[in-house]
Amino acid sequence: MNKKLLLTLVLLFTAIFVNAQEVNFQTAMFYKADIDSKEAYKMQQEGALLIDVRTKREFVHSRAKGSILIPLFYEKNRKRVFNKEFLNQVYKQVNKNLNKTIVLICRSGSRTKLAANLLSYNGFKDIYNIKKGFQYDWSKTNLPVEKN
């Protein structure tokens, strides 16, 4: 076998292996469960940390009472930019306790699915996603809301 063909095969198999190792954090499910807002509220009352991953503008407008803001994305020039410090900010918020129960909320449940997978994949053990989010679940119930 000539060197050029061997090199091509090595590169091809390397590319296949690397692509097989990719993780789609938007569709995977590494976290504990998808839950509804009523279950999330109960967990919050029992000591779970409720983290809102929406943008600051969304959070300031209206939010679940007692939630804290750690945005997954920032707004920059009317576009969403990934918050590279997201994992570190959550880690600091839970005082380095990877076993802390965390419930995530966003507008509709898509950003929280991504955030829940990122946290779980990076060692957090007890992560929950409010499946339909603030707009389509929490705000439709009689659960406490804060507004500015």
Sequence and secondary structure as in RCSB ss.txt:
>XXXX:A:sequence
MNKKLLLTLVLLFTAIFVNAQEVNFQTAMFYKADIDSKEAYKMQQEGALLIDVRTKREFVHSRAKGSILIPLFYE
KNRKRVFNKEFLNQVYKQVNKNLNKTIVLICRSGSRTKLAANLLSYNGFKDIYNIKKGFQYDWSKTNLPVEKN
>XXXX:A:secstr
  HHHHHHHHHHHHHHHHHHT   TTT   SSEEE HHHHHHHHHTT EEEE S HHHHHHEEETT EE  SEEE
ETTEEEE TTHHHHHHHHTTT TTSEEEEE SSSHHHHHHHHHHHHTT  EEEEETTHHHHTGGGTT  EEE 
